[in-house]
Amino acid sequence: MIDAISLAQDLLRCPSVTPDDAGCLDLVESWLNPLGFMCHRLPFGKVDNLYARLGTASPNFCFAGHTDVVPPSDPSLWKHPPFNAVIEDGILYGRGVVDMKGAIAAFVAAVADFLKTPSFRGSISLLLTSDEEGPAIDGTCRVVEWLQSRKERIDACLVGEPTNPERVGQMIKIGRRGSLNACLTISGKAGHVAYPHLAKNPIPPLLAYLADLTAAPLDEGMEGFDPSNIEITTIDVNNPTSNVIPYQANAGFNIRFNPLHTDDSLTHFLRQRAQKITLPYDLAIRTSGEAFLCRDPDLQKCVSEAVQSVTKMTPIFSTSGGTSDARFLKDICPTLEFGLINATAHHVDECIAIDEITTLSHVYRKVLDEYFKDR
C-alpha cells in the first residue's frame, strides 16, 4: 500500500523553488510507472512538466497541480528546516506541504488504492508543472497546448490547490476571479523644490490617477463572485533628496475581477482614465487570467458527494482566493479545485496535520469511485 504521508515527505525534501523542479517529477514518475502510467516529460524553456496517463479510453479524469514552491524566506525563522519534512506531534512541516505537495501525494496514494478494485472504464491522468508559483508561462498553459496539438482530450479536471479554510471538507473552488497587473510610469522634469515653475512634478498626476481609479467600486459583485477590487501595490519615486522634484514616478496596482469585466474592458477603462494625464506616461498592463466559473453539475455533484461521504461536511462552492492553473485548464474541460487547508500556505512554518492529508487522500479515492461508477 502506498502511504500518502511518506510520499509527501519525499516531495518536501526536494527544494523545488520555482522553476527548479529539484527532482520532484522524477519521484512522481517513479511512483506512477509501476502503476501502469505512460509518462511524458515536457520541458518548455527552463520549466519541466509531466503529463502521465493510465489507459486510453474515455472519459479521461485528470488531477492537476504543481511541484514548485515559493522561497522559504529565512530558514532560521522556521521551527524545523523548511525542506526536512519533519513530523512533530502529528504535524508535518515543510515548504510546499500545503501548496501543494501534500495534495499530489494524496492523489497518487488514492489512485494506487483505486486500482486495487475491479477494472474501470476510462483513463486517469496527472498534469504537473514546476511553474505555477512563477510566471506560469512555460508550465500548464504550454502543456495544454501540447495536449491540444495531439488532440488528446481531458473530460474533467480536479486541481489540488489548498481550498479549505480550517478543515478538509469545507470548500470547493468552482471558479476564480481574473487578475490584471498594471504599472504606470509618469515622466516629468526634475528641478529644485524652491523653483517649481522650472520643473514638472510627476507625483501629483500619478496620485490623481490612482485616486480616480479607486474613487468608486468597479461593481457590486454578482452571483458567485465578490465585487471586483483594485489594490495599489507600490508607489515608487526613488528620490533620496528632500529638495529635488523627481524626474519620474511610478505605481503598480492589481485588479481582481469577476466576470462582469474582461481583460479588454479593463484595459480600455485604464487607458481611457489615463488620457487625463498631461505629462508623458507609459501604462503597462498584463492580465494573467480571465474570471471563470465551472457550471458542470455532474462534476460538482461528483466532488461534493465524495467530500460529504468522507468528511461528513457539506462543502460550500466558492470563487474566492487568488489565481491558479485552473485558469488554463478550464479552456479544455470542466475544472474544479479541492485540496488541503490554506491557512499556512506561503508562510514560515508551513504545515498540515498528517490526518488531513490522509483525509484528503480518502476524498480523492472517493472522487474516483464516484466519477467512474457508472462508466
Phi, psi and omega per residue, in radians:
M1 nan 2.313 3.117
I2 -1.433 2.254 -3.090
D3 -1.710 2.098 -3.089
A4 -1.094 -0.589 -3.110
I5 -1.172 -0.783 3.119
S6 -1.119 -0.696 3.090
L7 -1.074 -0.772 3.141
A8 -1.066 -0.736 3.117
Q9 -1.082 -0.725 3.111
D10 -1.046 -0.755 3.130
L11 -1.157 -0.706 -3.093
L12 -1.128 -0.470 -3.123
R13 -1.341 -0.084 3.041
C14 -1.623 2.007 -3.092
P15 -1.366 1.233 -2.942
S16 -1.575 1.103 3.079
V17 -1.267 2.306 -3.071
T18 -0.800 2.313 -0.026
P19 -1.727 0.289 -3.078
D20 -1.324 2.003 -3.136
D21 -1.255 -0.475 3.031
A22 0.972 0.503 3.065
G23 1.629 0.002 -3.129
C24 -1.063 -0.812 -3.083
L25 -1.213 -0.511 3.023
D26 -1.077 -0.739 3.121
L27 -1.076 -0.873 -3.104
V28 -1.054 -0.750 3.136
E29 -1.079 -0.668 3.133
S30 -1.177 -0.456 3.080
W31 -1.395 -0.623 -3.040
L32 -1.416 -0.597 -3.106
N33 -0.971 -0.819 3.132
P34 -1.144 -0.334 3.111
L35 -1.471 -0.099 3.098
G36 1.754 0.148 -3.140
F37 -1.301 2.484 2.966
M38 -1.619 2.058 -3.021
C39 -1.836 2.363 3.083
H40 -2.113 2.066 3.024
R41 -1.560 2.256 -2.991
L42 -2.217 1.468 3.092
P43 -1.380 2.278 3.040
F44 -2.284 2.114 -3.065
G45 1.050 -2.241 3.126
K46 -1.659 0.152 -3.010
V47 -1.880 2.298 3.050
D48 -1.755 2.442 -3.125
N49 -2.344 2.813 3.129
L50 -2.386 2.271 2.945
Y51 -2.159 2.110 -3.105
A52 -2.191 2.415 -3.111
R53 -2.381 2.386 3.036
L54 -1.933 2.012 -3.107
G55 1.690 2.897 3.121
T56 -2.181 -0.200 -3.073
A57 -1.432 2.842 3.018
S58 -1.633 2.679 0.024
P59 -1.446 2.780 3.141
N60 -1.896 1.913 3.102
F61 -1.658 2.191 -3.040
C62 -2.013 2.381 2.938
F63 -1.823 2.276 -3.094
A64 -2.164 2.608 3.123
G65 -3.046 -2.913 -3.108
H66 -2.470 2.536 3.110
T67 -1.697 -0.234 -3.121
D68 -1.360 2.706 -3.112
V69 -2.317 2.828 3.029
V70 -1.350 2.776 3.122
P71 -1.023 2.630 -3.065
P72 -1.410 0.091 -3.043
S73 1.158 -2.583 -3.121
D74 -1.414 1.937 -3.106
P75 -0.971 -0.459 -3.114
S76 -1.195 -0.288 3.124
L77 -1.425 -0.216 -3.082
W78 -1.437 2.553 3.042
K79 -1.119 -0.689 3.052
H80 -2.274 2.624 3.124
P81 -0.904 2.378 -2.962
P82 -1.119 -0.315 3.140
F83 -2.061 0.415 3.136
N84 -1.701 -0.207 3.073
A85 0.970 0.850 -3.112
V86 -1.395 2.392 2.997
I87 -1.859 2.179 3.112
E88 -2.385 2.173 3.126
D89 0.941 0.698 3.095
G90 1.366 0.167 -3.137
I91 -1.997 2.274 3.097
L92 -1.723 2.124 -3.113
Y93 -1.799 2.480 3.036
G94 2.830 2.530 3.096
R95 -1.144 2.123 3.104
G96 1.698 -0.030 -3.105
V97 -1.121 -0.612 3.106
V98 -1.523 -0.740 -3.011
D99 -2.139 1.455 -0.100
M100 -2.550 0.732 -3.083
K101 -1.193 -0.535 3.097
G102 -1.080 -0.664 3.131
A103 -1.214 -0.677 3.103
I104 -1.071 -0.813 3.124
A105 -1.073 -0.715 -3.135
A106 -1.104 -0.670 -3.124
F107 -1.266 -0.729 3.112
V108 -1.046 -0.764 3.110
A109 -1.107 -0.671 3.134
A110 -1.135 -0.735 3.127
V111 -1.110 -0.779 -3.141
A112 -1.029 -0.706 3.125
D113 -1.226 -0.696 3.141
F114 -1.076 -0.627 -3.078
L115 -1.270 -0.108 3.042
K116 -1.333 -0.316 -3.128
T117 -1.367 2.951 3.077
P118 -0.948 2.717 -3.052
S119 -0.944 2.521 -3.139
F120 -1.950 2.808 3.135
R121 -1.780 1.995 -3.134
G122 2.413 -2.820 -3.110
S123 -2.396 2.651 3.019
I124 -2.122 2.349 3.139
S125 -2.352 2.747 3.030
L126 -2.187 2.375 3.088
L127 -2.193 1.958 -3.072
L128 -2.198 2.473 3.125
T129 -2.236 2.888 3.015
S130 -2.067 0.510 -3.078
D131 -2.388 0.528 3.138
E132 -1.448 -0.631 -3.108
E133 -1.419 -0.107 -3.127
G134 -1.880 -2.459 -3.098
P135 -1.144 -0.367 -3.138
A136 1.011 0.647 -3.134
I137 -1.692 -0.718 -3.065
D138 -1.877 0.359 -3.120
G139 -1.855 -2.085 -3.025
T140 -1.006 -0.670 -3.121
C141 -1.095 -0.611 3.109
R142 -1.298 -0.615 3.095
V143 -1.156 -0.673 3.074
V144 -1.043 -0.747 3.094
E145 -1.083 -0.708 3.119
W146 -1.093 -0.761 3.109
L147 -1.078 -0.746 -3.140
Q148 -1.136 -0.652 3.137
S149 -1.153 -0.475 3.116
R150 -1.611 -0.035 -3.070
K151 0.991 0.634 3.095
E152 -1.604 2.203 -3.010
R153 -1.737 2.368 2.907
I154 -1.915 2.272 -3.057
D155 -1.645 -0.459 3.109
A156 -2.763 2.584 -3.095
C157 -2.394 2.432 3.021
L158 -2.129 2.116 -3.137
V159 -1.692 2.331 -3.022
G160 -1.549 0.504 3.086
E161 -1.097 2.602 3.095
P162 -1.187 2.033 -3.030
T163 -2.007 -0.225 -2.975
N164 -1.693 2.383 -3.119
P165 -1.244 -0.806 -3.022
E166 -2.323 -0.534 3.137
R167 -2.479 2.548 3.055
V168 -1.132 2.134 -3.121
G169 2.184 -0.123 -3.037
Q170 -1.493 -0.581 -2.927
M171 -2.571 2.337 2.989
I172 -1.997 2.300 3.091
K173 -1.545 2.160 -3.124
I174 -1.906 0.140 3.121
G175 3.071 3.125 3.132
R176 -2.568 2.666 2.982
R177 -1.260 2.725 3.020
G178 -1.371 2.866 -3.127
S179 -2.377 2.176 3.107
L180 -2.158 2.288 3.040
N181 -1.962 2.403 3.140
A182 -2.388 2.622 3.061
C183 -2.322 2.136 3.116
L184 -1.873 2.178 3.080
T185 -2.080 2.150 3.120
I186 -1.974 2.272 -3.121
S187 -1.880 2.249 3.123
G188 -2.083 -2.381 3.115
K189 -2.457 2.150 -3.121
A190 -1.221 2.677 3.122
G191 -3.053 3.124 -3.139
H192 -1.404 2.418 -3.107
V193 -1.122 -0.403 3.137
A194 -1.360 -0.221 -3.131
Y195 -2.253 1.106 -3.054
P196 -1.109 -0.403 -3.138
H197 -1.213 -0.267 3.116
L198 -1.683 0.045 -3.118
A199 -2.240 3.032 3.059
K200 -2.356 1.815 -3.038
N201 -1.393 2.090 -3.103
P202 -1.412 -0.170 -3.049
I203 -1.233 -0.836 -3.127
P204 -0.997 -0.780 3.106
P205 -1.167 -0.514 3.081
L206 -1.135 -0.817 3.139
L207 -1.146 -0.642 3.127
A208 -1.120 -0.691 3.123
Y209 -1.122 -0.796 -3.138
L210 -1.138 -0.682 3.105
A211 -1.122 -0.656 3.117
D212 -1.124 -0.740 -3.122
L213 -1.125 -0.642 -3.012
T214 -1.764 0.133 -3.088
A215 -1.168 -0.556 -3.111
A216 -2.427 2.624 3.107
P217 -1.063 2.580 3.074
L218 -1.172 -0.606 3.112
D219 -2.902 3.114 -3.125
E220 -1.808 0.195 -3.088
G221 1.551 3.100 -3.138
M222 -2.685 3.022 -3.113
E223 -1.000 2.133 3.124
G224 1.541 -0.124 -3.071
F225 -2.393 2.457 3.004
D226 -1.246 2.912 3.037
P227 -1.031 2.578 3.047
S228 -1.172 2.669 -3.002
N229 -2.457 2.337 3.010
I230 -1.776 2.183 3.135
E231 -2.170 2.098 3.080
I232 -1.323 2.202 -3.047
T233 -1.842 -0.397 3.110
T234 -2.840 2.563 2.956
I235 -2.304 2.115 -3.029
D236 -2.248 2.323 3.083
V237 -2.115 -0.521 3.126
N238 0.998 0.874 -3.112
N239 -2.116 1.776 -3.110
P240 -1.447 -0.053 -3.014
T241 -1.955 2.252 -3.027
S242 -1.376 -0.278 -3.096
N243 -1.918 0.369 3.129
V244 -2.125 2.274 2.970
I245 -1.353 2.187 -3.037
P246 -1.267 2.784 3.109
Y247 -1.389 -0.588 -2.966
Q248 -2.492 2.607 3.055
A249 -2.498 2.520 3.113
N250 -2.481 2.771 3.137
A251 -2.464 2.562 3.038
G252 -2.035 2.537 3.091
F253 -2.651 2.742 -3.113
N254 -2.155 2.494 3.037
I255 -2.090 2.114 2.966
R256 -1.748 2.064 -2.934
F257 -2.232 2.579 3.104
N258 -1.574 3.120 -3.063
P259 -1.174 -0.001 3.005
L260 -1.222 -0.227 -3.118
H261 -2.255 2.828 3.051
T262 -2.343 2.979 3.035
D263 -0.932 -0.825 -3.095
D264 -1.132 -0.782 -3.082
S265 -1.175 -0.676 3.130
L266 -1.264 -0.653 3.076
T267 -1.066 -0.752 3.087
H268 -1.073 -0.773 3.132
F269 -1.033 -0.822 -3.094
L270 -1.179 -0.709 -3.110
R271 -1.286 -0.582 3.090
Q272 -1.125 -0.761 3.103
R273 -1.144 -0.547 -3.121
A274 -1.241 -0.275 3.127
Q275 -1.120 -0.296 3.110
K276 -1.343 -0.267 -3.127
I277 -1.273 2.229 -3.059
T278 -1.657 -0.199 3.090
L279 -1.696 2.814 3.070
P280 -1.029 2.429 -3.107
Y281 -2.597 2.829 3.012
D282 -2.306 2.283 3.124
L283 -2.108 1.857 3.138
A284 -1.708 2.267 -3.067
I285 -2.268 2.333 3.074
R286 -2.440 2.173 3.079
T287 -1.790 2.163 -3.086
S288 -1.616 -0.151 3.105
G289 3.114 2.465 3.083
E290 -1.456 2.745 3.037
A291 -1.187 2.563 3.130
F292 -2.672 2.827 3.112
L293 -2.478 2.253 3.076
C294 -1.530 2.013 -3.090
R295 -1.851 0.316 -3.110
D296 -1.323 1.888 -3.061
P297 -1.184 -0.553 -3.112
D298 -1.180 -0.772 3.133
L299 -1.202 -0.706 3.091
Q300 -1.024 -0.776 -3.133
K301 -1.143 -0.756 -3.125
C302 -1.013 -0.903 -3.082
V303 -1.233 -0.742 -3.121
S304 -1.082 -0.776 -3.136
E305 -1.176 -0.598 3.086
A306 -1.141 -0.755 3.117
V307 -1.077 -0.815 -3.136
Q308 -1.103 -0.711 -3.105
S309 -1.087 -0.695 -3.069
V310 -1.493 -0.774 -2.988
T311 -1.696 -0.237 -3.059
K312 1.095 0.368 3.057
M313 -2.003 2.599 3.053
T314 -1.677 1.887 -3.074
P315 -1.258 2.567 3.025
I316 -1.584 2.647 3.048
F317 -1.605 2.333 -3.040
S318 -2.477 2.730 3.019
T319 -2.130 0.279 -3.062
S320 -1.287 2.994 3.065
G321 1.618 -2.983 -3.089
G322 -1.535 -2.760 3.139
T323 -1.587 2.850 3.059
S324 -2.605 3.096 3.133
D325 -1.255 -0.063 3.002
A326 -1.033 -0.422 -3.141
R327 -1.149 -0.385 3.062
F328 -1.603 -0.681 -3.067
L329 -1.266 -0.494 -3.116
K330 -1.121 -0.278 3.120
D331 -1.335 -0.286 -3.078
I332 -2.068 -0.215 -3.128
C333 -2.939 2.804 3.012
P334 -1.028 2.325 -3.018
T335 -2.371 2.247 3.024
L336 -2.145 2.934 3.105
E337 -2.264 2.369 3.040
F338 -2.731 2.238 -3.120
G339 -2.713 -2.531 -3.043
L340 -1.459 -2.872 -3.110
I341 -1.534 2.272 -3.001
N342 -1.576 0.103 -2.996
A343 -1.056 -0.604 -3.081
T344 -1.908 0.147 3.129
A345 -1.007 2.267 3.113
H346 1.254 0.052 -3.131
H347 -1.541 2.804 2.837
V348 -1.094 2.479 -3.076
D349 1.083 0.681 2.998
E350 -0.941 2.295 -3.034
C351 -2.805 2.904 3.117
I352 -2.723 2.548 3.031
A353 -1.170 2.381 -3.105
I354 -1.120 -0.476 3.093
D355 -1.104 -0.536 3.124
E356 -1.227 -0.635 3.070
I357 -1.128 -0.744 3.111
T358 -1.083 -0.770 3.102
T359 -1.051 -0.761 -3.140
L360 -1.082 -0.696 3.125
S361 -1.107 -0.679 3.084
H362 -1.132 -0.662 3.082
V363 -1.103 -0.811 3.137
Y364 -1.071 -0.703 3.090
R365 -1.066 -0.745 -3.141
K366 -1.176 -0.604 3.059
V367 -1.032 -0.787 3.116
L368 -1.096 -0.733 3.081
D369 -1.017 -0.826 -3.081
E370 -1.187 -0.723 -3.058
Y371 -1.178 -0.677 -3.033
F372 -1.738 0.018 -3.010
K373 -1.141 -0.531 -3.124
D374 -1.833 0.211 -3.085
R375 -1.480 nan nan
